[in-house]
Structures are given as C-alpha cells and as structure tokens.
Amino acid sequence: MKKEQINTSLYKALKSSFEADRDAAVATLEVYFTNLVGVADQPDFVNDLREYTKKHAEAEENIRVLVEYFWSCDCE
C-alpha cells in the first residue's frame, strides 16, 4: 500500500488510541513512583510496574510502526 493512499481519519484515530494507551501507562507509573500512599492497597507493586511498563513500550512501538510504515507527510 502506498503511504499516500491511507485513510487519514482512520490513521489519526489509531495513532490517538496508541497515544492514549501510552499516556495512561505513564500516568499510572507516575502515581506508583511518586505517591505510593495512593496505591497502598496493591500488594504486588513490582508486577504492576512491569505490566504498565510493558503497556507503555507496546504503545510506543505501535506508534513507531504506524508512523514508519503508513505515514509520510506532515498532515497530522
């Protein structure tokens, strides 16, 4: 598929979705790292942190792939 032939609205919606996933993971990690009192009822901090770090990394990779393979102009 040529990059110029993609549906701009779908591209933007998908990218926004990945950005929202990333931002939610970052926000959650920030709460864990800066305000453990707010998450004191969570018994497995390390596992939770691993999961949110994975979510962040996955979202970043999805954005990278989307931009690299399906977008070539500054129309965003």
PDB file of N, CA, C and O in Angstrom:
ATOM      1  N   MET A   1       0.853  -1.182   0.000  1.00  0.00           N
ATOM      2  CA  MET A   1       0.000   0.000   0.000  1.00  0.00           C
ATOM      3  C   MET A   1       0.892   1.235   0.000  1.00  0.00           C
ATOM      4  O   MET A   1       1.848   1.320   0.771  1.00  0.00           O
ATOM      5  N   LYS A   2       0.581   2.173  -0.851  1.00  0.00           N
ATOM      6  CA  LYS A   2       1.316   3.428  -0.864  1.00  0.00           C
ATOM      7  C   LYS A   2       0.895   4.254   0.338  1.00  0.00           C
ATOM      8  O   LYS A   2      -0.275   4.260   0.721  1.00  0.00           O
ATOM      9  N   LYS A   3       1.846   4.944   0.923  1.00  0.00           N
ATOM     10  CA  LYS A   3       1.568   5.748   2.100  1.00  0.00           C
ATOM     11  C   LYS A   3       0.521   6.820   1.811  1.00  0.00           C
ATOM     12  O   LYS A   3      -0.267   7.165   2.690  1.00  0.00           O
ATOM     13  N   GLU A   4       0.506   7.340   0.608  1.00  0.00           N
ATOM     14  CA  GLU A   4      -0.423   8.409   0.255  1.00  0.00           C
ATOM     15  C   GLU A   4      -1.876   7.938   0.157  1.00  0.00           C
ATOM     16  O   GLU A   4      -2.785   8.767   0.126  1.00  0.00           O
ATOM     17  N   GLN A   5      -2.109   6.631   0.108  1.00  0.00           N
ATOM     18  CA  GLN A   5      -3.445   6.101  -0.106  1.00  0.00           C
ATOM     19  C   GLN A   5      -4.179   5.732   1.182  1.00  0.00           C
ATOM     20  O   GLN A   5      -5.288   5.200   1.115  1.00  0.00           O
ATOM     21  N   ILE A   6      -3.608   5.992   2.326  1.00  0.00           N
ATOM     22  CA  ILE A   6      -4.274   5.602   3.561  1.00  0.00           C
ATOM     23  C   ILE A   6      -5.401   6.561   3.908  1.00  0.00           C
ATOM     24  O   ILE A   6      -5.421   7.708   3.461  1.00  0.00           O
ATOM     25  N   ASN A   7      -6.324   6.079   4.700  1.00  0.00           N
ATOM     26  CA  ASN A   7      -7.429   6.898   5.186  1.00  0.00           C
ATOM     27  C   ASN A   7      -6.913   7.726   6.364  1.00  0.00           C
ATOM     28  O   ASN A   7      -6.595   7.182   7.422  1.00  0.00           O
ATOM     29  N   THR A   8      -6.834   9.028   6.173  1.00  0.00           N
ATOM     30  CA  THR A   8      -6.265   9.914   7.184  1.00  0.00           C
ATOM     31  C   THR A   8      -7.026   9.854   8.497  1.00  0.00           C
ATOM     32  O   THR A   8      -6.405   9.852   9.560  1.00  0.00           O
ATOM     33  N   SER A   9      -8.336   9.804   8.456  1.00  0.00           N
ATOM     34  CA  SER A   9      -9.129   9.760   9.686  1.00  0.00           C
ATOM     35  C   SER A   9      -8.863   8.490  10.477  1.00  0.00           C
ATOM     36  O   SER A   9      -8.722   8.535  11.699  1.00  0.00           O
ATOM     37  N   LEU A  10      -8.793   7.367   9.793  1.00  0.00           N
ATOM     38  CA  LEU A  10      -8.507   6.106  10.485  1.00  0.00           C
ATOM     39  C   LEU A  10      -7.102   6.104  11.063  1.00  0.00           C
ATOM     40  O   LEU A  10      -6.884   5.640  12.182  1.00  0.00           O
ATOM     41  N   TYR A  11      -6.156   6.621  10.302  1.00  0.00           N
ATOM     42  CA  TYR A  11      -4.781   6.711  10.777  1.00  0.00           C
ATOM     43  C   TYR A  11      -4.718   7.537  12.057  1.00  0.00           C
ATOM     44  O   TYR A  11      -4.133   7.105  13.050  1.00  0.00           O
ATOM     45  N   LYS A  12      -5.316   8.720  12.035  1.00  0.00           N
ATOM     46  CA  LYS A  12      -5.291   9.602  13.199  1.00  0.00           C
ATOM     47  C   LYS A  12      -5.987   8.968  14.400  1.00  0.00           C
ATOM     48  O   LYS A  12      -5.513   9.097  15.529  1.00  0.00           O
ATOM     49  N   ALA A  13      -7.091   8.295  14.171  1.00  0.00           N
ATOM     50  CA  ALA A  13      -7.815   7.639  15.261  1.00  0.00           C
ATOM     51  C   ALA A  13      -6.968   6.534  15.891  1.00  0.00           C
ATOM     52  O   ALA A  13      -6.906   6.412  17.114  1.00  0.00           O
ATOM     53  N   LEU A  14      -6.324   5.740  15.057  1.00  0.00           N
ATOM     54  CA  LEU A  14      -5.489   4.654  15.562  1.00  0.00           C
ATOM     55  C   LEU A  14      -4.287   5.211  16.326  1.00  0.00           C
ATOM     56  O   LEU A  14      -3.959   4.731  17.411  1.00  0.00           O
ATOM     57  N   LYS A  15      -3.641   6.214  15.760  1.00  0.00           N
ATOM     58  CA  LYS A  15      -2.484   6.817  16.431  1.00  0.00           C
ATOM     59  C   LYS A  15      -2.905   7.439  17.762  1.00  0.00           C
ATOM     60  O   LYS A  15      -2.206   7.297  18.765  1.00  0.00           O
ATOM     61  N   SER A  16      -4.035   8.120  17.769  1.00  0.00           N
ATOM     62  CA  SER A  16      -4.537   8.708  19.019  1.00  0.00           C
ATOM     63  C   SER A  16      -4.822   7.641  20.060  1.00  0.00           C
ATOM     64  O   SER A  16      -4.569   7.846  21.247  1.00  0.00           O
ATOM     65  N   SER A  17      -5.340   6.516  19.631  1.00  0.00           N
ATOM     66  CA  SER A  17      -5.614   5.414  20.541  1.00  0.00           C
ATOM     67  C   SER A  17      -4.324   4.896  21.175  1.00  0.00           C
ATOM     68  O   SER A  17      -4.274   4.660  22.382  1.00  0.00           O
ATOM     69  N   PHE A  18      -3.278   4.718  20.362  1.00  0.00           N
ATOM     70  CA  PHE A  18      -1.989   4.271  20.885  1.00  0.00           C
ATOM     71  C   PHE A  18      -1.392   5.322  21.825  1.00  0.00           C
ATOM     72  O   PHE A  18      -0.808   4.976  22.852  1.00  0.00           O
ATOM     73  N   GLU A  19      -1.535   6.593  21.480  1.00  0.00           N
ATOM     74  CA  GLU A  19      -1.022   7.663  22.337  1.00  0.00           C
ATOM     75  C   GLU A  19      -1.756   7.687  23.674  1.00  0.00           C
ATOM     76  O   GLU A  19      -1.152   7.927  24.720  1.00  0.00           O
ATOM     77  N   ALA A  20      -3.065   7.438  23.631  1.00  0.00           N
ATOM     78  CA  ALA A  20      -3.840   7.390  24.874  1.00  0.00           C
ATOM     79  C   ALA A  20      -3.396   6.219  25.747  1.00  0.00           C
ATOM     80  O   ALA A  20      -3.291   6.357  26.966  1.00  0.00           O
ATOM     81  N   ASP A  21      -3.137   5.072  25.131  1.00  0.00           N
ATOM     82  CA  ASP A  21      -2.633   3.911  25.879  1.00  0.00           C
ATOM     83  C   ASP A  21      -1.297   4.245  26.542  1.00  0.00           C
ATOM     84  O   ASP A  21      -1.077   3.941  27.715  1.00  0.00           O
ATOM     85  N   ARG A  22      -0.414   4.873  25.772  1.00  0.00           N
ATOM     86  CA  ARG A  22       0.891   5.262  26.304  1.00  0.00           C
ATOM     87  C   ARG A  22       0.753   6.247  27.457  1.00  0.00           C
ATOM     88  O   ARG A  22       1.381   6.086  28.504  1.00  0.00           O
ATOM     89  N   ASP A  23      -0.075   7.269  27.254  1.00  0.00           N
ATOM     90  CA  ASP A  23      -0.248   8.302  28.271  1.00  0.00           C
ATOM     91  C   ASP A  23      -0.872   7.750  29.546  1.00  0.00           C
ATOM     92  O   ASP A  23      -0.523   8.182  30.645  1.00  0.00           O
ATOM     93  N   ALA A  24      -1.785   6.808  29.410  1.00  0.00           N
ATOM     94  CA  ALA A  24      -2.398   6.180  30.589  1.00  0.00           C
ATOM     95  C   ALA A  24      -1.359   5.368  31.355  1.00  0.00           C
ATOM     96  O   ALA A  24      -1.341   5.387  32.586  1.00  0.00           O
ATOM     97  N   ALA A  25      -0.504   4.665  30.641  1.00  0.00           N
ATOM     98  CA  ALA A  25       0.551   3.890  31.300  1.00  0.00           C
ATOM     99  C   ALA A  25       1.525   4.818  32.023  1.00  0.00           C
ATOM    100  O   ALA A  25       1.929   4.537  33.151  1.00  0.00           O
ATOM    101  N   VAL A  26       1.901   5.916  31.381  1.00  0.00           N
ATOM    102  CA  VAL A  26       2.817   6.876  32.006  1.00  0.00           C
ATOM    103  C   VAL A  26       2.183   7.467  33.263  1.00  0.00           C
ATOM    104  O   VAL A  26       2.835   7.560  34.303  1.00  0.00           O
ATOM    105  N   ALA A  27       0.931   7.862  33.170  1.00  0.00           N
ATOM    106  CA  ALA A  27       0.246   8.445  34.328  1.00  0.00           C
ATOM    107  C   ALA A  27       0.206   7.461  35.493  1.00  0.00           C
ATOM    108  O   ALA A  27       0.436   7.842  36.641  1.00  0.00           O
ATOM    109  N   THR A  28      -0.082   6.214  35.200  1.00  0.00           N
ATOM    110  CA  THR A  28      -0.139   5.194  36.238  1.00  0.00           C
ATOM    111  C   THR A  28       1.238   4.970  36.865  1.00  0.00           C
ATOM    112  O   THR A  28       1.365   4.874  38.086  1.00  0.00           O
ATOM    113  N   LEU A  29       2.266   4.889  36.018  1.00  0.00           N
ATOM    114  CA  LEU A  29       3.621   4.717  36.535  1.00  0.00           C
ATOM    115  C   LEU A  29       4.031   5.898  37.408  1.00  0.00           C
ATOM    116  O   LEU A  29       4.682   5.716  38.437  1.00  0.00           O
ATOM    117  N   GLU A  30       3.655   7.098  37.003  1.00  0.00           N
ATOM    118  CA  GLU A  30       3.978   8.282  37.803  1.00  0.00           C
ATOM    119  C   GLU A  30       3.323   8.210  39.183  1.00  0.00           C
ATOM    120  O   GLU A  30       3.939   8.580  40.183  1.00  0.00           O
ATOM    121  N   VAL A  31       2.082   7.738  39.238  1.00  0.00           N
ATOM    122  CA  VAL A  31       1.407   7.591  40.531  1.00  0.00           C
ATOM    123  C   VAL A  31       2.162   6.591  41.399  1.00  0.00           C
ATOM    124  O   VAL A  31       2.408   6.852  42.577  1.00  0.00           O
ATOM    125  N   TYR A  32       2.528   5.454  40.825  1.00  0.00           N
ATOM    126  CA  TYR A  32       3.260   4.446  41.588  1.00  0.00           C
ATOM    127  C   TYR A  32       4.585   4.992  42.113  1.00  0.00           C
ATOM    128  O   TYR A  32       4.940   4.767  43.270  1.00  0.00           O
ATOM    129  N   PHE A  33       5.317   5.711  41.258  1.00  0.00           N
ATOM    130  CA  PHE A  33       6.645   6.174  41.648  1.00  0.00           C
ATOM    131  C   PHE A  33       6.627   7.381  42.584  1.00  0.00           C
ATOM    132  O   PHE A  33       7.570   7.580  43.350  1.00  0.00           O
ATOM    133  N   THR A  34       5.585   8.173  42.534  1.00  0.00           N
ATOM    134  CA  THR A  34       5.598   9.418  43.311  1.00  0.00           C
ATOM    135  C   THR A  34       4.621   9.433  44.479  1.00  0.00           C
ATOM    136  O   THR A  34       4.730  10.287  45.359  1.00  0.00           O
ATOM    137  N   ASN A  35       3.670   8.505  44.504  1.00  0.00           N
ATOM    138  CA  ASN A  35       2.635   8.577  45.527  1.00  0.00           C
ATOM    139  C   ASN A  35       2.196   7.177  45.931  1.00  0.00           C
ATOM    140  O   ASN A  35       1.054   6.786  45.689  1.00  0.00           O
ATOM    141  N   LEU A  36       3.082   6.437  46.534  1.00  0.00           N
ATOM    142  CA  LEU A  36       2.743   5.064  46.919  1.00  0.00           C
ATOM    143  C   LEU A  36       1.609   4.997  47.935  1.00  0.00           C
ATOM    144  O   LEU A  36       0.968   3.955  48.066  1.00  0.00           O
ATOM    145  N   VAL A  37       1.351   6.071  48.649  1.00  0.00           N
ATOM    146  CA  VAL A  37       0.233   6.082  49.598  1.00  0.00           C
ATOM    147  C   VAL A  37      -1.079   5.851  48.851  1.00  0.00           C
ATOM    148  O   VAL A  37      -1.982   5.187  49.360  1.00  0.00           O
ATOM    149  N   GLY A  38      -1.180   6.404  47.640  1.00  0.00           N
ATOM    150  CA  GLY A  38      -2.404   6.269  46.851  1.00  0.00           C
ATOM    151  C   GLY A  38      -2.639   4.876  46.313  1.00  0.00           C
ATOM    152  O   GLY A  38      -3.751   4.553  45.896  1.00  0.00           O
ATOM    153  N   VAL A  39      -1.616   4.050  46.317  1.00  0.00           N
ATOM    154  CA  VAL A  39      -1.757   2.689  45.792  1.00  0.00           C
ATOM    155  C   VAL A  39      -1.373   1.651  46.845  1.00  0.00           C
ATOM    156  O   VAL A  39      -0.985   0.532  46.509  1.00  0.00           O
ATOM    157  N   ALA A  40      -1.481   2.020  48.095  1.00  0.00           N
ATOM    158  CA  ALA A  40      -1.041   1.145  49.178  1.00  0.00           C
ATOM    159  C   ALA A  40      -1.808  -0.171  49.250  1.00  0.00           C
ATOM    160  O   ALA A  40      -1.306  -1.147  49.808  1.00  0.00           O
ATOM    161  N   ASP A  41      -3.010  -0.213  48.697  1.00  0.00           N
ATOM    162  CA  ASP A  41      -3.785  -1.452  48.755  1.00  0.00           C
ATOM    163  C   ASP A  41      -3.348  -2.462  47.693  1.00  0.00           C
ATOM    164  O   ASP A  41      -3.894  -3.564  47.637  1.00  0.00           O
ATOM    165  N   GLN A  42      -2.386  -2.112  46.862  1.00  0.00           N
ATOM    166  CA  GLN A  42      -1.892  -3.021  45.832  1.00  0.00           C
ATOM    167  C   GLN A  42      -0.738  -3.854  46.387  1.00  0.00           C
ATOM    168  O   GLN A  42       0.303  -3.293  46.731  1.00  0.00           O
ATOM    169  N   PRO A  43      -0.888  -5.160  46.484  1.00  0.00           N
ATOM    170  CA  PRO A  43       0.128  -5.991  47.119  1.00  0.00           C
ATOM    171  C   PRO A  43       1.353  -6.297  46.254  1.00  0.00           C
ATOM    172  O   PRO A  43       2.409  -6.619  46.800  1.00  0.00           O
ATOM    173  N   ASP A  44       1.250  -6.209  44.942  1.00  0.00           N
ATOM    174  CA  ASP A  44       2.345  -6.644  44.072  1.00  0.00           C
ATOM    175  C   ASP A  44       2.833  -5.481  43.208  1.00  0.00           C
ATOM    176  O   ASP A  44       2.570  -5.436  42.006  1.00  0.00           O
ATOM    177  N   PHE A  45       3.540  -4.548  43.829  1.00  0.00           N
ATOM    178  CA  PHE A  45       3.989  -3.349  43.133  1.00  0.00           C
ATOM    179  C   PHE A  45       4.852  -3.660  41.919  1.00  0.00           C
ATOM    180  O   PHE A  45       4.623  -3.115  40.839  1.00  0.00           O
ATOM    181  N   VAL A  46       5.824  -4.517  42.083  1.00  0.00           N
ATOM    182  CA  VAL A  46       6.774  -4.784  41.009  1.00  0.00           C
ATOM    183  C   VAL A  46       6.067  -5.371  39.790  1.00  0.00           C
ATOM    184  O   VAL A  46       6.333  -4.959  38.661  1.00  0.00           O
ATOM    185  N   ASN A  47       5.182  -6.315  40.007  1.00  0.00           N
ATOM    186  CA  ASN A  47       4.456  -6.911  38.890  1.00  0.00           C
ATOM    187  C   ASN A  47       3.580  -5.867  38.198  1.00  0.00           C
ATOM    188  O   ASN A  47       3.514  -5.828  36.969  1.00  0.00           O
ATOM    189  N   ASP A  48       2.915  -5.031  38.975  1.00  0.00           N
ATOM    190  CA  ASP A  48       2.094  -3.970  38.394  1.00  0.00           C
ATOM    191  C   ASP A  48       2.952  -3.006  37.579  1.00  0.00           C
ATOM    192  O   ASP A  48       2.569  -2.607  36.479  1.00  0.00           O
ATOM    193  N   LEU A  49       4.113  -2.633  38.121  1.00  0.00           N
ATOM    194  CA  LEU A  49       5.014  -1.734  37.402  1.00  0.00           C
ATOM    195  C   LEU A  49       5.500  -2.367  36.109  1.00  0.00           C
ATOM    196  O   LEU A  49       5.611  -1.691  35.086  1.00  0.00           O
ATOM    197  N   ARG A  50       5.788  -3.647  36.150  1.00  0.00           N
ATOM    198  CA  ARG A  50       6.203  -4.358  34.929  1.00  0.00           C
ATOM    199  C   ARG A  50       5.105  -4.304  33.868  1.00  0.00           C
ATOM    200  O   ARG A  50       5.378  -4.055  32.694  1.00  0.00           O
ATOM    201  N   GLU A  51       3.879  -4.535  34.285  1.00  0.00           N
ATOM    202  CA  GLU A  51       2.761  -4.543  33.338  1.00  0.00           C
ATOM    203  C   GLU A  51       2.561  -3.175  32.685  1.00  0.00           C
ATOM    204  O   GLU A  51       2.363  -3.085  31.473  1.00  0.00           O
ATOM    205  N   TYR A  52       2.612  -2.111  33.492  1.00  0.00           N
ATOM    206  CA  TYR A  52       2.426  -0.771  32.926  1.00  0.00           C
ATOM    207  C   TYR A  52       3.618  -0.345  32.075  1.00  0.00           C
ATOM    208  O   TYR A  52       3.455   0.408  31.115  1.00  0.00           O
ATOM    209  N   THR A  53       4.807  -0.815  32.415  1.00  0.00           N
ATOM    210  CA  THR A  53       5.974  -0.539  31.581  1.00  0.00           C
ATOM    211  C   THR A  53       5.835  -1.244  30.238  1.00  0.00           C
ATOM    212  O   THR A  53       6.167  -0.678  29.196  1.00  0.00           O
ATOM    213  N   LYS A  54       5.346  -2.478  30.264  1.00  0.00           N
ATOM    214  CA  LYS A  54       5.095  -3.208  29.017  1.00  0.00           C
ATOM    215  C   LYS A  54       4.041  -2.505  28.168  1.00  0.00           C
ATOM    216  O   LYS A  54       4.191  -2.402  26.951  1.00  0.00           O
ATOM    217  N   LYS A  55       2.980  -2.022  28.803  1.00  0.00           N
ATOM    218  CA  LYS A  55       1.929  -1.306  28.068  1.00  0.00           C
ATOM    219  C   LYS A  55       2.493  -0.053  27.418  1.00  0.00           C
ATOM    220  O   LYS A  55       2.158   0.271  26.278  1.00  0.00           O
ATOM    221  N   HIS A  56       3.349   0.648  28.146  1.00  0.00           N
ATOM    222  CA  HIS A  56       3.975   1.855  27.598  1.00  0.00           C
ATOM    223  C   HIS A  56       4.844   1.501  26.390  1.00  0.00           C
ATOM    224  O   HIS A  56       4.746   2.136  25.340  1.00  0.00           O
ATOM    225  N   ALA A  57       5.691   0.489  26.546  1.00  0.00           N
ATOM    226  CA  ALA A  57       6.586   0.074  25.465  1.00  0.00           C
ATOM    227  C   ALA A  57       5.806  -0.396  24.242  1.00  0.00           C
ATOM    228  O   ALA A  57       6.169  -0.075  23.111  1.00  0.00           O
ATOM    229  N   GLU A  58       4.751  -1.146  24.465  1.00  0.00           N
ATOM    230  CA  GLU A  58       3.927  -1.636  23.359  1.00  0.00           C
ATOM    231  C   GLU A  58       3.280  -0.480  22.604  1.00  0.00           C
ATOM    232  O   GLU A  58       3.259  -0.473  21.373  1.00  0.00           O
ATOM    233  N   ALA A  59       2.760   0.485  23.331  1.00  0.00           N
ATOM    234  CA  ALA A  59       2.141   1.641  22.681  1.00  0.00           C
ATOM    235  C   ALA A  59       3.169   2.433  21.885  1.00  0.00           C
ATOM    236  O   ALA A  59       2.892   2.850  20.761  1.00  0.00           O
ATOM    237  N   GLU A  60       4.357   2.644  22.455  1.00  0.00           N
ATOM    238  CA  GLU A  60       5.425   3.358  21.747  1.00  0.00           C
ATOM    239  C   GLU A  60       5.821   2.627  20.466  1.00  0.00           C
ATOM    240  O   GLU A  60       6.012   3.254  19.424  1.00  0.00           O
ATOM    241  N   GLU A  61       5.943   1.314  20.543  1.00  0.00           N
ATOM    242  CA  GLU A  61       6.301   0.525  19.362  1.00  0.00           C
ATOM    243  C   GLU A  61       5.190   0.590  18.312  1.00  0.00           C
ATOM    244  O   GLU A  61       5.473   0.694  17.118  1.00  0.00           O
ATOM    245  N   ASN A  62       3.944   0.529  18.742  1.00  0.00           N
ATOM    246  CA  ASN A  62       2.827   0.625  17.798  1.00  0.00           C
ATOM    247  C   ASN A  62       2.838   1.969  17.079  1.00  0.00           C
ATOM    248  O   ASN A  62       2.606   2.032  15.872  1.00  0.00           O
ATOM    249  N   ILE A  63       3.106   3.033  17.810  1.00  0.00           N
ATOM    250  CA  ILE A  63       3.173   4.362  17.197  1.00  0.00           C
ATOM    251  C   ILE A  63       4.325   4.413  16.195  1.00  0.00           C
ATOM    252  O   ILE A  63       4.165   4.918  15.084  1.00  0.00           O
ATOM    253  N   ARG A  64       5.481   3.890  16.589  1.00  0.00           N
ATOM    254  CA  ARG A  64       6.648   3.887  15.699  1.00  0.00           C
ATOM    255  C   ARG A  64       6.356   3.151  14.391  1.00  0.00           C
ATOM    256  O   ARG A  64       6.672   3.645  13.309  1.00  0.00           O
ATOM    257  N   VAL A  65       5.756   1.979  14.497  1.00  0.00           N
ATOM    258  CA  VAL A  65       5.437   1.197  13.306  1.00  0.00           C
ATOM    259  C   VAL A  65       4.423   1.931  12.429  1.00  0.00           C
ATOM    260  O   VAL A  65       4.565   1.980  11.207  1.00  0.00           O
ATOM    261  N   LEU A  66       3.424   2.487  13.049  1.00  0.00           N
ATOM    262  CA  LEU A  66       2.394   3.211  12.306  1.00  0.00           C
ATOM    263  C   LEU A  66       2.999   4.374  11.534  1.00  0.00           C
ATOM    264  O   LEU A  66       2.720   4.550  10.348  1.00  0.00           O
ATOM    265  N   VAL A  67       3.817   5.156  12.197  1.00  0.00           N
ATOM    266  CA  VAL A  67       4.434   6.312  11.545  1.00  0.00           C
ATOM    267  C   VAL A  67       5.422   5.874  10.465  1.00  0.00           C
ATOM    268  O   VAL A  67       5.431   6.420   9.362  1.00  0.00           O
ATOM    269  N   GLU A  68       6.244   4.896  10.790  1.00  0.00           N
ATOM    270  CA  GLU A  68       7.278   4.458   9.849  1.00  0.00           C
ATOM    271  C   GLU A  68       6.708   3.842   8.571  1.00  0.00           C
ATOM    272  O   GLU A  68       7.217   4.092   7.478  1.00  0.00           O
ATOM    273  N   TYR A  69       5.669   3.049   8.707  1.00  0.00           N
ATOM    274  CA  TYR A  69       5.180   2.295   7.549  1.00  0.00           C
ATOM    275  C   TYR A  69       3.945   2.888   6.875  1.00  0.00           C
ATOM    276  O   TYR A  69       3.647   2.530   5.736  1.00  0.00           O
ATOM    277  N   PHE A  70       3.235   3.766   7.530  1.00  0.00           N
ATOM    278  CA  PHE A  70       1.969   4.218   6.946  1.00  0.00           C
ATOM    279  C   PHE A  70       1.782   5.725   6.864  1.00  0.00           C
ATOM    280  O   PHE A  70       0.696   6.189   6.519  1.00  0.00           O
ATOM    281  N   TRP A  71       2.809   6.494   7.173  1.00  0.00           N
ATOM    282  CA  TRP A  71       2.616   7.944   7.102  1.00  0.00           C
ATOM    283  C   TRP A  71       3.865   8.586   6.561  1.00  0.00           C
ATOM    284  O   TRP A  71       4.974   8.250   6.976  1.00  0.00           O
ATOM    285  N   SER A  72       3.693   9.518   5.625  1.00  0.00           N
ATOM    286  CA  SER A  72       4.879  10.134   5.023  1.00  0.00           C
ATOM    287  C   SER A  72       4.774  11.644   4.877  1.00  0.00           C
ATOM    288  O   SER A  72       5.687  12.270   4.338  1.00  0.00           O
ATOM    289  N   CYS A  73       3.695  12.238   5.338  1.00  0.00           N
ATOM    290  CA  CYS A  73       3.579  13.682   5.204  1.00  0.00           C
ATOM    291  C   CYS A  73       3.387  14.325   6.565  1.00  0.00           C
ATOM    292  O   CYS A  73       3.206  13.625   7.561  1.00  0.00           O
ATOM    293  N   ASP A  74       3.425  15.631   6.618  1.00  0.00           N
ATOM    294  CA  ASP A  74       3.252  16.363   7.870  1.00  0.00           C
ATOM    295  C   ASP A  74       1.817  16.825   8.031  1.00  0.00           C
ATOM    296  O   ASP A  74       1.572  17.955   8.452  1.00  0.00           O
ATOM    297  N   CYS A  75       0.881  15.977   7.706  1.00  0.00           N
ATOM    298  CA  CYS A  75      -0.541  16.342   7.717  1.00  0.00           C
ATOM    299  C   CYS A  75      -1.207  16.096   9.054  1.00  0.00           C
ATOM    300  O   CYS A  75      -2.409  16.323   9.190  1.00  0.00           O
ATOM    301  N   GLU A  76      -0.474  15.649  10.024  1.00  0.00           N
ATOM    302  CA  GLU A  76      -1.080  15.314  11.315  1.00  0.00           C
ATOM    303  C   GLU A  76      -1.486  16.583  11.987  1.00  0.00           C
ATOM    304  O   GLU A  76      -2.021  16.551  13.095  1.00  0.00           O
TER     305      GLU A  76
END
